[in-house]
């Protein structure tokens, strides 16, 4: 499945990470949004856990890895985020638990996140409500209340909450054959990244 995280990461079984211009996958994403006392969003933190690729060919996997490095070190992704209304305060790729991880800290230039969430994050009657497709991954952690319908998941927070977060796990949405490829590539990307750091310690 090929889609952008900026509007569809919240409902993608295999996520195209916003941090990278290439189409990679992650086992989990965590999104945290901080608000000031006037309910204005002041910071968005995105954590990508278990970064991998669903490419089956070695040449395509190598391209995914190189594009990841280009996005991590280059300016193109900064420009892309600027077009979406965000300034990038921090971006980082690192190894943890033998897997590749990513982290971004964004500062909204505008006060409205509805476009970024494809109008899936709304405020109604004193509550902040996020609407997710039930088939596209499980909510495994949140400081909100999760409500399920037949086809959707709703995460609800009081509008007064100064920070909201949720963690979505996508493995339950992967087909067994796709999961095998993704797990294999996760180990390979981690190995390539470790080799890159050894050759280029300045980029740590």
N, C-alpha and C positions, 0 to 999 in steps of 0.2 A: 504494500500500500504506500503510495507516494503522496505526501501531503506536508504542509508547513505547520510547525508547532505553534506559530504565532496565533493561528486561529483554530487549528485542528489538532494540536498535540493533546488536547484534553479528550479527544475521542478517537485517537489513532491507535490501532493495535500494534503497528510497527511505526515508530515515530521518526520523522525527519527532523533532526535537531536544529533548532534555530541558531544555535551557536555556530553551526557549520554550514557552509554553502553546499556541501555534499549531502546525500541522503543516507543517514546512518540510523541506527536503532538504539534504543535504550530499554533496559529491563524496567526501570522505574523513572518517574520524574517527580520532583518535589517543587512546588511553587509556594512561595511565601510573599505576602503583600503587606506592607506596613502603611498605616494611615496616620496623619497628624490629628490634632484635636478638632480640626474642622472637617474630618472625614475625607481629606484629600490624600490620594495615594502618593507616597513619597519615596518608596523603594520597592522593587520587585526582585526577588532572588529566585533563580531557577537552578536546580541541582539535577544533573543527569547521572544516573547510576547504571553501571554495566553497559557502557557504550560498545556497540558492535556494528556489524553490517550484515545485511541479508543477501549480499552478492555471492554467487556460487563460483564464479570464475576468479582465478588468482589475479588476472590483469585488472579486473574491476575492483577487487578488494584493494589492490595497490593504489588505484586511482582514488578510492574513498579515503584511504589513509593520507595521501598527499593533499587532497582537498581539505581534510581536517586540519593538517598542519598549516596550510595557507590561510585558512580562516582564523585559526588561533593566533597566528603571528602577524597577519596582514590587516589592512584597513577596510577591506570590502565589507566585512560584517558590521563594522562600526557605522558605515554609511547606511547599510540596510536597516539597522536598528534606528538610526536617526530618522529615516523615512517613515518608520512606524511610530515615531514620537518618543523615543527613548535615548538617553545618553548612557553609555556603558561605563560604569564606575570600576568594574572588575570583571575579568574573564580568566579562567584558569582551567587547565586540563592536567590531571594527575592520576597516579595509580593508587588504588586502595583495595586491599583484599585480593590482589592479583588481577583486578579488573580496572578498566579505564573509566574515569569519572570526569565530569565537566561541571563547572559552576560559573554562573553569570550573576552580577549584581547590576541592576538597571535603575535609572532614575527617570521617571516619567516627566517629559517636558510639558505634556498637557495633563489636565486633571481627570480625564475620562478614560477608563480602561475598556469601555464597552466594545470599541472597534477591535482591540487586541484579542478579546475573548469572543469575537464574532457574536456579540450581543448575548452571550451565555451567562454573563455575570450581571445580575440586576439587583436593584434595591426596591423593596416593596414592603410597606407597613412596618418599617423599623427593622427589617431583616435584609441581610445581604445573601442572595441565593445564586448558587452556581448550578447549571444544568449540564449533565453529562449523559452520553449514550451508555446505557447499561451493558451493552455487548462489547465495549471497547476497553475493558480493563477494570480492575477492582480498586476501590478506595481502601487503602490499607492503614492509613493514619491521617488524622485531621483534628483540628481543635474546634471543628464545627459538628453539627448533627447531620447524619446521613439518613435520608429518607428515600425509599425505593418505590418505584411504580413498575408496571409491567415492562416498560421499555427504557426508562430513564432512572438516573441517579440524581438526587438533589442534595447538595451540601448547603446547610443553612447556618449562618452566623448572625449574632445581633449586630445591627448597623453600628453600634457603639464600639465594637471590638477594634482595638488599635492594631492588631496583627491577625491575619487569617492565613491558614496554610492547609494544604492537602497533598497527599502522596498517592500517586496512581501507579499500580503495577500492571504491566501489559502481558506478562507471560501467559496468563490464563487465556489470552486471545490468540496466541500463536498456535498454528498447526504443528503437529509433532515433527514433520519433516522440516519446517521452517525453523523450529526451535533448535534442531540439531545443527543446522547451518549457522545460526546466530551464535550458539554456544562455542562452536569451533572457531568462528571468526573473532569472538571476544578474546579468546586466548591469544590468537595470532596478532590482533591489533595491540594488545597489551605488550606482547613481546617486541613488536616493532617500535612502540613508543619508548620502551625502556632502552632499546638500542639507540634510538634517536637522542635521548637524554645523555647517554654515555658519550656520544660523539659531539653533542652540542650542549654542554652543561650550562652555558650562558642563558639558555631558554627555559631553564627550570623555573 
